[in-house]
Amino acid sequence: MNQSRQQQFMQLVNDNKRTIYKVCYMYASGEEHLKDLYQEVLANLWQGLDSFRGEAKVSTWIYRTAINTCVTYY
C-alpha cells in the first residue's frame, strides 16, 4: 500500500526535523524568526517534493533546501 503524498512528506519531515531545525537556528535572530524560517523551509520542501529526482540522499536534498531557504530569506 502506497503512502499518500502528505504522509510521505510528514515522515520525511519527522525523520529530518533536527537537521531542518539546526540550519534554521544558525540563521535565526530570535525565536519568532526561527519559527518563520522553519515554516519557510517546510513550504519549500513541500513545493519541491515532486521534483526531487533521487540523485542525492533525501537528507542532502533537505539540508540544501534548508540552507538555500534561509539564505534567500535574508
Buried (B, 14 or more C-beta within 10 A) or exposed (E): EEEEEEEEBEEBBEEBEEBBBEBBEEBBEEEEEBEBBBEBBBEBBBEEBEEBEEEEEEEEBBBEBBBEBBEEBE
